[in-house]
Amino acid sequence: MPLCTITTNLPDEKLSDTFLKETSALIAKLLDKDEKHVQVTLFCNVRTISSGSLEPCMTFYLSSFERFRPGDNNRKYGDEIGKFLAEKTGLPDSSIDVGFPPQ
């Protein structure tokens, strides 16, 4: 079951339920999983400092059992997810961190 956690200092009203639905659909497509098994949790208005700056930023963590290993397609996934997030939020790439914690 893919589990995604998104943390941002953007206000809640900036990211709609449509954003959550589109994120869930993207994860299902990228991982070739049925979307009914995808969970996305969004935390907005989180006081965050990144790279010494209080500017708007986002952290995206995605885990899926035995999916992400060093040397696999993590960069491909990260690039596509980062592009999607930048497009949907208006944040620059440099303000978005995408990670795949080992499981």
C-alpha positions as CSV (number, residue, x, y, z in Angstrom):
1,M,0.0,0.0,0.0
2,P,1.7,3.2,-1.1
3,L,1.7,5.8,1.7
4,C,2.4,9.4,0.9
5,T,2.9,12.3,3.4
6,I,3.1,15.9,2.2
7,T,4.1,18.6,4.6
8,T,4.1,22.3,3.6
9,N,4.0,25.7,5.1
10,L,1.5,26.7,2.4
11,P,-2.0,27.6,3.7
12,D,-4.7,25.0,3.6
13,E,-6.8,26.9,1.1
14,K,-3.9,26.9,-1.4
15,L,-4.2,23.1,-1.8
16,S,-7.7,21.8,-2.6
17,D,-9.2,18.3,-2.4
18,T,-8.6,18.2,-6.2
19,F,-4.8,18.4,-5.4
20,L,-5.2,15.3,-3.1
21,K,-7.1,13.4,-5.7
22,E,-4.6,14.2,-8.5
23,T,-1.7,13.3,-6.3
24,S,-3.3,9.9,-5.5
25,A,-4.0,9.2,-9.1
26,L,-0.4,10.1,-10.0
27,I,1.1,7.8,-7.4
28,A,-1.2,4.9,-8.6
29,K,-0.1,5.5,-12.2
30,L,3.6,5.8,-11.4
31,L,3.7,2.7,-9.2
32,D,1.2,0.7,-11.3
33,K,-1.1,0.2,-8.3
34,D,-4.8,0.3,-7.9
35,E,-5.7,3.7,-6.5
36,K,-7.9,2.2,-3.8
37,H,-4.7,1.2,-2.1
38,V,-3.1,4.6,-2.2
39,Q,-3.1,6.9,0.9
40,V,-2.1,10.5,0.8
41,T,-1.9,12.7,3.9
42,L,-1.5,16.4,3.6
43,F,-0.3,18.7,6.4
44,C,-0.6,22.4,5.6
45,N,0.3,25.5,7.6
46,V,3.3,23.7,9.2
47,R,5.9,26.1,10.5
48,T,8.9,25.1,8.4
49,I,12.4,26.4,7.6
50,S,14.2,24.9,4.7
51,S,17.8,25.8,3.6
52,G,17.7,28.6,6.1
53,S,14.6,30.2,4.5
54,L,11.1,30.6,5.7
55,E,9.8,30.9,2.2
56,P,7.0,28.5,1.0
57,C,8.3,25.0,0.7
58,M,7.1,21.4,0.6
59,T,8.3,17.9,1.6
60,F,6.9,14.8,-0.1
61,Y,7.6,11.4,1.3
62,L,6.4,8.3,-0.5
63,S,6.8,4.7,0.8
64,S,5.6,1.5,-0.7
65,F,6.6,-2.0,0.5
66,E,9.7,-3.2,-1.3
67,R,9.5,-0.6,-4.0
68,F,12.2,2.0,-3.4
69,R,15.8,0.8,-3.2
70,P,19.0,2.6,-3.8
71,G,19.8,2.5,-7.5
72,D,16.3,1.8,-8.7
73,N,14.0,4.3,-10.5
74,N,13.9,6.7,-7.6
75,R,15.3,9.6,-9.6
76,K,12.7,9.0,-12.3
77,Y,9.9,8.9,-9.8
78,G,11.3,12.0,-8.0
79,D,11.6,14.0,-11.1
80,E,8.1,13.3,-12.2
81,I,6.6,13.9,-8.8
82,G,8.6,17.1,-8.4
83,K,7.5,18.4,-11.7
84,F,3.8,17.6,-10.8
85,L,4.1,19.4,-7.4
86,A,5.8,22.5,-8.9
87,E,3.0,22.7,-11.5
88,K,0.2,22.3,-9.0
89,T,1.6,24.5,-6.2
90,G,3.5,27.2,-8.1
91,L,6.5,26.4,-5.9
92,P,10.0,26.4,-7.5
93,D,11.7,23.1,-7.8
94,S,14.3,24.2,-5.3
95,S,11.6,24.5,-2.6
96,I,10.3,20.9,-3.1
97,D,12.0,17.9,-1.5
98,V,10.9,14.5,-2.6
99,G,12.0,11.4,-0.6
100,F,11.5,7.7,-0.5
101,P,12.2,6.3,3.0
102,P,13.2,2.7,3.0
103,Q,10.7,0.2,4.3
